[in-house]
Amino acid sequence: KFNVIKIICLFIAQFFSLKKLIKIEKPDFIYSQWLIPQALITAIIQNKSNLRKLFSTYGGDVLIVKNMGYLGKKIINYIVKKTDKFSAISSLNLSQINNSLNPKLKQENKGKVIPLPIDDFFYKQKTLHSQTDKENRFLSIGRLIEVKGIDLLIDSLDILSKEGLKNFHLQILGDGIDKKFLEEKVKKLNLENTISFEGWKNNNEKLKSYNENDVIFITSRQSKTIMEGGPLTLIEAMSQRKICICSDSVGYSEHIIDGKNGILFKSGDVESLCQSIKKYLNLNDSERSEMKQKAFETSLLFKREYITNELYNFFFS
């Protein structure tokens, strides 16, 4: 209950702070991060000059508003009507907005897909790891919460281990409210020797883990309240020439051509994930090398310089 009061106070405080800032600074543009509260508050501000309003959206913010039903749809239409242009980080993200717009607003075509860039840090580093043993080294990075689908990955590896897959190790980076549950699951399935939890890591530590492993898993599932517009982990891994096995429900899965620059599986489906792992295991060295190179080439579309220019040209040209 107190959090509801805090949110109301946040909206009110941002509204008056923005009004004051506009009066003092007299800006030409207001660029808002997230649909709510920033883009909504900006939309409410009366535009008595040529002040242009812009915003970017990342997935979950739109889903929250859409779950408000008729009222949510009205809010999305109001924000877009009062906005000059907006960007969304994926086609999935953009469709969530466009599907809520009335026909007139949809025809105005104010939105464009412009993904988030990954840090240049990842392109300045060299991939050092090369597989010298027969062990399959797997990696998962992300918050340990239900929507990330780590439980699906554990179940899939349990099934495959019972079918004869023994030479593998899964490294899990991240923290979250489901950590204890997932650790107990691993213990119950007797997978402690093949699955390890190593907590949150910074970029340098993540890079080390990318280099130590062969396959990166993006196992997120979509729920009624959470949608993964990205994630950047997928692109970071591709920049390190890693093979990614990715859920088809995340926004950036649109950049994966199954079997070419990565491997897709049906979101939330353990059997589909098992089949995707088997697809990787059946690749020969030449096929793996080609997939890694294609992954790297895809990641170049997410370089900061390229994304920055695209944002600038779209919003300010």
C-alpha positions in Angstrom: 0.0 0.0 0.0 2.8 2.4 0.8 4.4 1.6 -2.6 1.2 2.7 -4.3 1.5 6.0 -2.5 5.2 6.3 -3.5 4.3 5.8 -7.1 1.6 8.5 -7.0 4.1 10.9 -5.4 6.7 10.0 -8.0 4.3 10.9 -10.8 3.4 14.2 -9.2 7.0 15.1 -8.3 8.2 14.4 -11.8 5.4 16.4 -13.4 6.2 19.6 -11.4 10.0 19.1 -11.7 9.6 18.8 -15.5 7.4 21.9 -15.7 10.0 23.9 -13.7 12.9 22.6 -15.8 11.1 23.5 -19.1 10.5 27.0 -17.8 14.2 27.5 -16.8 15.9 25.7 -19.7 13.4 26.2 -22.5 14.6 23.0 -24.3 13.9 22.2 -28.0 13.4 18.5 -27.2 12.4 16.3 -24.3 13.6 12.7 -24.6 12.0 10.2 -22.2 13.3 6.8 -21.2 10.4 4.4 -20.7 6.7 4.8 -21.6 5.8 5.3 -18.0 6.1 7.4 -16.0 8.5 9.6 -18.1 6.8 9.6 -21.5 3.3 9.9 -19.9 4.4 12.8 -17.8 6.0 14.5 -20.8 2.8 14.0 -22.8 0.7 15.6 -20.1 2.8 18.8 -20.2 1.1 21.4 -22.4 3.1 22.2 -25.5 2.8 25.9 -26.1 5.9 26.2 -28.3 7.7 24.0 -30.8 8.9 21.7 -28.1 9.3 18.2 -29.6 8.6 15.1 -27.5 10.4 11.8 -28.0 10.7 8.6 -26.0 12.2 5.1 -26.1 10.5 1.9 -24.8 12.1 -1.4 -23.8 9.3 -3.9 -23.5 8.1 -4.4 -19.9 6.9 -0.8 -19.6 4.4 -1.3 -22.5 3.2 -4.6 -21.1 2.4 -3.1 -17.7 0.2 -0.5 -19.3 -1.4 -3.0 -21.7 -2.4 -5.1 -18.8 -4.6 -2.2 -17.6 -7.1 -3.2 -20.3 -9.2 -0.4 -21.9 -7.6 2.2 -19.7 -4.1 1.1 -20.7 -5.0 1.3 -24.4 -6.2 4.8 -23.9 -3.0 5.8 -22.1 -0.8 4.3 -24.9 -2.9 6.2 -27.6 -2.7 9.4 -25.6 1.1 9.2 -25.2 1.8 8.4 -28.9 -0.7 11.1 -30.0 1.3 13.7 -27.9 4.7 12.3 -29.1 6.5 13.3 -32.2 8.6 10.1 -32.5 9.5 7.1 -30.4 11.9 4.1 -30.7 11.4 0.5 -29.5 14.3 -1.9 -29.0 12.7 -4.8 -31.0 9.9 -5.6 -33.4 8.2 -7.4 -30.6 8.4 -4.3 -28.5 7.1 -2.0 -31.3 4.2 -4.4 -32.1 3.0 -4.2 -28.5 2.4 -0.4 -29.0 1.2 -0.5 -32.6 -1.4 -3.2 -31.7 -2.9 -0.8 -29.2 -3.1 2.2 -31.5 -6.2 3.4 -33.3 -6.0 3.2 -37.1 -5.3 6.9 -37.5 -2.3 6.9 -35.1 -1.0 3.7 -36.6 -0.9 5.3 -40.0 1.2 8.1 -38.7 4.0 5.6 -38.2 5.8 7.5 -35.5 7.8 4.5 -34.1 10.9 2.8 -35.3 12.9 -0.3 -34.1 16.3 0.9 -32.8 18.0 -1.7 -30.5 20.1 -0.9 -27.6 23.9 -1.0 -28.2 26.3 -3.2 -26.3 29.3 -1.7 -24.6 32.3 -1.1 -26.9 34.3 -3.0 -24.2 33.2 -6.3 -25.7 34.6 -5.5 -29.2 37.9 -4.4 -27.8 38.6 -7.7 -26.2 39.9 -10.8 -27.9 38.3 -14.2 -27.4 41.0 -16.3 -25.8 39.3 -19.6 -25.1 39.5 -22.5 -27.5 38.0 -25.9 -26.6 40.9 -28.3 -25.8 38.8 -31.0 -24.1 35.7 -32.9 -24.9 33.6 -31.3 -22.2 30.7 -29.2 -23.4 30.8 -25.9 -21.4 27.5 -24.1 -21.1 26.8 -20.6 -19.7 23.6 -18.7 -18.5 23.7 -15.1 -17.4 20.7 -13.2 -15.9 18.6 -12.6 -12.9 17.5 -15.8 -11.1 13.7 -15.2 -11.4 11.0 -17.4 -12.9 10.7 -15.4 -16.2 14.3 -16.1 -17.1 13.6 -19.8 -17.5 16.7 -21.2 -15.7 14.5 -24.0 -14.3 13.7 -25.1 -17.9 17.5 -25.3 -18.7 18.1 -27.4 -15.6 15.3 -29.7 -16.5 16.6 -30.0 -20.1 20.1 -30.9 -18.9 18.7 -33.4 -16.4 16.8 -35.1 -19.3 19.8 -35.2 -21.5 22.1 -36.5 -18.8 19.7 -39.4 -18.2 19.9 -40.0 -22.0 23.7 -40.3 -21.8 25.1 -36.7 -21.9 27.7 -36.7 -19.2 30.5 -34.5 -20.4 29.1 -31.0 -19.7 29.2 -28.2 -17.2 26.7 -25.3 -16.8 27.9 -22.1 -15.2 25.1 -19.8 -14.0 25.9 -16.2 -13.4 23.4 -13.9 -11.6 21.4 -13.5 -8.5 17.7 -13.3 -7.6 14.8 -14.4 -5.5 14.7 -17.9 -7.1 18.4 -18.7 -6.3 17.6 -21.0 -3.4 14.8 -22.8 -5.3 17.1 -23.4 -8.2 20.0 -24.6 -6.0 17.7 -27.0 -4.3 16.4 -28.2 -7.7 20.0 -28.9 -8.9 20.7 -30.8 -5.6 17.5 -32.9 -5.9 18.5 -33.9 -9.5 22.0 -34.8 -8.4 23.6 -32.3 -10.8 25.8 -30.4 -8.3 28.9 -31.6 -10.1 27.8 -30.4 -13.5 25.9 -27.1 -12.6 27.4 -24.3 -10.6 26.0 -20.9 -9.3 28.6 -18.1 -9.3 26.6 -15.0 -8.5 26.6 -11.6 -10.1 29.6 -10.6 -12.3 30.9 -7.3 -13.7 31.8 -6.9 -17.4 35.4 -8.1 -17.0 34.2 -11.2 -15.1 31.5 -11.8 -17.6 34.0 -11.7 -20.4 36.1 -14.3 -18.7 33.0 -16.5 -18.4 32.2 -16.0 -22.1 35.7 -17.1 -23.0 35.6 -20.1 -20.8 32.3 -21.5 -22.3 31.1 -22.6 -25.7 27.4 -22.1 -25.6 25.3 -19.3 -24.1 21.7 -19.9 -23.2 18.9 -17.2 -23.3 16.0 -19.1 -21.9 13.5 -16.3 -21.0 9.8 -17.0 -21.2 7.1 -14.3 -21.6 4.5 -13.8 -18.9 1.5 -11.6 -18.6 3.5 -8.9 -16.8 7.1 -9.4 -18.1 8.4 -9.2 -21.6 12.1 -9.4 -22.6 12.6 -6.7 -25.2 16.3 -7.6 -25.6 18.4 -9.0 -23.9 21.8 -7.5 -24.4 23.4 -10.7 -23.0 22.6 -12.4 -26.3 24.4 -9.8 -28.4 27.4 -9.7 -26.0 27.8 -13.4 -26.4 27.5 -13.1 -30.2 30.2 -10.4 -30.2 32.5 -13.0 -28.6 31.8 -15.5 -31.4 29.7 -17.7 -29.1 26.9 -20.1 -30.2 23.7 -19.0 -28.5 20.6 -21.1 -27.9 17.8 -18.7 -27.6 14.1 -18.6 -26.6 11.9 -17.4 -29.5 9.9 -15.1 -27.1 12.7 -12.5 -26.5 12.8 -9.4 -28.7 16.3 -9.9 -30.0 15.4 -13.5 -31.2 14.4 -11.7 -34.4 18.1 -11.4 -35.2 18.7 -15.1 -34.9 18.4 -17.2 -38.1 18.0 -20.7 -36.7 20.9 -22.9 -37.6 22.8 -20.1 -39.2 24.0 -17.6 -36.5 22.4 -19.3 -33.5 19.8 -21.8 -32.5 16.2 -21.1 -31.5 13.8 -23.1 -29.3 10.1 -22.7 -28.5 9.7 -20.5 -25.4 8.9 -22.4 -22.2 9.1 -25.8 -23.9 11.6 -28.2 -22.2 11.4 -30.7 -25.1 12.1 -28.0 -27.7 15.1 -26.8 -25.6 16.4 -30.4 -25.4 16.2 -30.7 -29.2 18.1 -27.4 -29.6 20.9 -28.6 -27.4 21.0 -31.9 -29.4 21.2 -29.8 -32.6 24.3 -28.0 -31.2 25.9 -31.3 -30.1 25.4 -32.7 -33.6 27.2 -29.8 -35.3 30.7 -30.6 -36.7 33.7 -28.3 -36.2 33.2 -26.5 -39.5 29.5 -25.8 -38.8 30.3 -24.5 -35.4 33.0 -22.2 -36.7 30.7 -20.8 -39.4 27.9 -20.2 -36.9 30.2 -18.4 -34.5 31.4 -16.1 -37.4 27.9 -15.4 -38.4 27.0 -14.6 -34.8 29.9 -12.1 -34.6 28.8 -10.4 -37.9 25.2 -10.0 -36.5 26.6 -8.4 -33.3 28.2 -5.6 -35.3 24.8 -4.1 -35.9 24.7 -3.3 -32.2 27.9 -1.3 -32.0 27.4 1.9 -30.0 28.6 4.2 -32.9 26.1 2.6 -35.3 23.1 2.8 -32.9 23.9 6.3 -31.8 23.9 7.5 -35.4 20.6 5.8 -36.1 19.0 7.3 -33.0 20.3 10.8 -33.9 19.2 10.6 -37.5 15.7 9.3 -36.5 15.0 11.7 -33.7 16.8 14.9 -34.7 17.0 15.0 -38.5 
